[in-house]
Amino acid sequence: MNRALASCLALAAGLLAGCAAPPADHFYTLSGGATPAPAPAPAPAAARMYIEMLAVNIPAQVQRNQLVVGTGGEGRVEVLDQHRWAGPLADEIGGALSQEVTARLGAIDVYRTPAPDGAAVYRISTNVQRFESVPGSHALVDAVWSVRQVGSGTVLTCRSVLREEAGAGYEGVVAAHRAALGKLAEAIAAGVRDRESGGQGGGQGGC
């Protein structure tokens, strides 16, 4: 075997090895990131609070499994094929909010599940209007949300704009989104408490 042929074979082997090892995929979740406020002591079943965290609406630009990140340029974003959410982003946001709100209220989320007869159920709707991710800069969640006791015509509607500083890398921006959703959950929990007490205030986040 001459030297030229050996070099060609070595190069081909290297290319095949490269093709056999594509970049690894990375998956991220929004649940379990923020530290919830202490939950109240367990209540008797008859007095327990129930919520319905309805499916969350999100902007069309981020309705995908891949992370969509800003680059700092005007109107330019990148869609990251190797960096993905563990599930659909709307489900990730809804799951994180359900987990955080129920922890703060000591409540049970009965969305798509029957609640006990006569129980007060607070229905929560969330429309995320902006979901920005800029690694090394910030994560921003701009959401309009409402709370209504099922069977009541009175609705509390609020807007929360939450901006958290993000560390370098994609893990940093995911952690910042978790922190923002924790604050959004606290605002929603305050709104539920307001409805429970029959008040007219709105808790936090722009109400």
N, C-alpha and C positions, 0 to 999 in steps of 0.2 A: 504494500500500500504506500503510495507516494505521499509526500508531506502535504500537498495541496488537498488531496482527497481526505486525508485525516483531519485537516482543519475544517473542511466543509462538514464532515460528519460531526465533529465536536460542536460546531455552530448550530447544526440542526438539532442536536441533542439538547443544547441549551435552550433553543426556542421552544422545543416540545415541553421541557421542564417548566418554562415560564407559562405556557398555555395551561399546563395541568394545575397551576396554583394561582387561581384568580384572587383578587383582593377579598379579604374577609368582610362579611356583612356585620354591621353593628346595630343592635336593637336597643331602644330606649322606651321607658314608661314614665308616665306622669303621676302614677299612683305611689303613695307611700313616701313622698318626699318631704312635705312640710310637717312640722311638729304640731299636732292638734292641741287646742286648749284642753285643760282637764275636763273630762266629762262629768256631769252630775251623777250623784249616787243612783243606782238602779231604782226605777219607780215600779210600783205595782202595774201589772199588765193593763188594768183598766185605765190607768192614768198615763200610760206611755205615749210619747209623741210619735206621730207617723208623718213621713214626707213622701212625696212622689217627685223624684228628680227626672223630669222629662228629657227626652233625647235632645242633645245640644246642637244648635245650628252653628256652623263655622263658615268663613269665607271660602269661595270656590277656589281661590289660589292655593289654599293649603289642604284641600280635600284629597289628600293622597297619603300613602304610607311613608314616602320619603320625606326627610327633613327639607324644608324650604328655608334657606337662610339668606339674609341680606349681606351684601359685600361692602357696604359703605359708599358705593357709587350711587348715582341718582337713578332710582327706579330699577336697579339691577339686582336680580336674585339668582341663586344657584339651587338646583334640585339635586340632592345627594343620593345617588343610587345605593351606595354602600352604608348609608346611615339612615335607619328607618325607625318609625314608631312600632312598638310591639303589636299594636292593633290600629284600626282606623282612628285618626286623630280625634274626631268627634267623640268616639267611644272612650278614648283615653281621657279626654277632658271631663266627660260626664262621669266616668268612674272615679276620677280623682275628687271631683266636687261632691259626689255622693259619700265617699269615704270620709272626707273632711267635715262636711256639714253634719252627718249623723254622729260623728265623734264629738263635735262641739255641743250638740243638743241632747246626746244620749237617746237619739231617735232611731227608728227603723225605716229604711227606704222600701216602700211597698209598691214601687213602680212595676206594673204588670203582675202584681200579686194582690189578692183580696186583703183588705184591712178588716179588723174586727167590726162587727155591727156597732154603729153609734160612735165609733172613734173619730176624733178630729184628724183630718188629713190635710197637710199643707202642700199644695202643688207648686213646684218651682220650674219656671221656664227660663232658659238661658240662650241668648243670641250673641255669640262672639262676633263682633264686627271687625276687629283687627287682632291678628295673632302674629307678632313680629319676632324674629329670631336673628340677632346679630352677634355672633361669637366675639368675645372680647369687648363687647359694648353693652348690650342690654337685651332683655326679653320684655315684650309688652303685650298685655292682654286688655283689650277694650271690649267690655261686655255690657249689654242691657239685659237685665233680669227682672223677674217678677215673682211675687209670692201671693197666692190666693188660697184661702181655706176652701176646700171642696164643698160646694153647696152655697157658698157666699158670693155675692156680687161685688164685693169690695176687693180691689186688687192694689197691691203695693208694687210700683214699678220704679226701678232705679237704674243708674248707670255707674259702673266702676271702671276707671282707667288706672291700670296698675303697671308700673314700670320698675323692673328690678335690674340691677347691675349684673352683668354676666361675665364670668371668668373666661379665660382663653379656652379654646377647644369646644367641641360640641357638647361634652358633658357639662361644661360651664353654663351654656345657654339652656340646656334641659333643666339643670338645677334652678336657674333663675325662673323658668316657667313654673316649676313646682312651687317656688316661694310665692309667685304672683297668684297662683290658683289657691294657695292657702289663705291669702288675704281676701281673695274673692269669696271663698267659703265662709270666712268670718263675717263678711258683710251680709251674705245671704242668711247665715244663721241669726244675725241680729235682726234681719227683716222678718224671719219666722217668729222670733220672740216678740217682735212688735205686733204682728198679726195675732199672736196668741193672747196678748194683753189687750187687744182692741185699740191700740194706739194709732196715731196718725204719722208718727215719725218714720224714719227709714234706716236707722242703723248707720252704716258707713258707706263710703264709696261713691259719694256724689248725690245722695238722696237729701 
